[in-house]
Amino acid sequence: MKRIVAILMLAGLAWAAQENKNEQPKPSSLVEKLFVLKYADPGPVMTLVRALGGSGNENSQMRAIAVTADRTAMGVIEEAVRQLDTPAAAPKNFDLTAYLIMGSDAESAANPAVPKELEGVVTQLKSAFPFKTYRQMDAIEIRTRTGERVNVDSAGGVVATNDDTAGKPVWSNINIRAVGLAQDGFTVRLDDMHATIHWPDIGPALSINASMDVKEGQKVVVGRIGVKHDQALFLVLTAHVVE
């Protein structure tokens, strides 16, 4: 009887050993790789890596990402990182200027004359909108960086209303979801730009919404707002890449 029990115990141990052997994991196909980026921001690159089936962490200070993925996915990830990590992906600083230009059939000293650098733009506007005068209502200077949201307020605008020759203040806001540089290196991209102007005695705020590409140094008429039958507001934008 004791012998039978001992055999059963040995058999149980053998079965347990076989069970543990069967449960041992197969050799992993996962590989790990460290990417040190020269130009691209590690955060957005890591987001793409995860979308491609990889995992890992990024270090913005060291400009590096540590990636774990299976061998097939790693090949795709390596090619994606190579294409993203180019000089055009390096963060850039941008100087933007938003000019608010008033076209009117009434002369007013409340606003200064249009600056010399915008005379060409005014000539073009006059051919399409023959107002008697064009004057600068406000100029909003903006400094931003690749991928950053822009939100700038200005209370520097003045507009003459009715017989008020001294003018009344105008509050403006420029909001841009993101500014970036195109692959050509000299086209500035503005995503979801919203310009809001709170005009005295008009009621609801006036607004212009647009997304656009602006060649560096180019002056672009973003939009026109009809204020009254004899007045209209034009938003003119310039963009420069700061070295």
QUISUL-V291294 format. One record per helix or strand of 3 or more residues. SS is the DSSP state (2 for helix, 1 for strand). FROM is the first residue (numbers start at 0). TO is the last residue. If there is no record, write none. Layout:
# QUISUL-V291294
SS/FROM/TO, SS/FROM/TO
This chain:
# QUISUL-V291294
2/1/22, 1/29/35, 2/41/50, 1/54/58, 1/63/69, 2/70/83, 2/86/88, 1/92/103, 2/115/127, 1/132/144, 1/149/160, 1/163/180, 1/186/197, 1/205/214, 1/218/227, 1/230/241
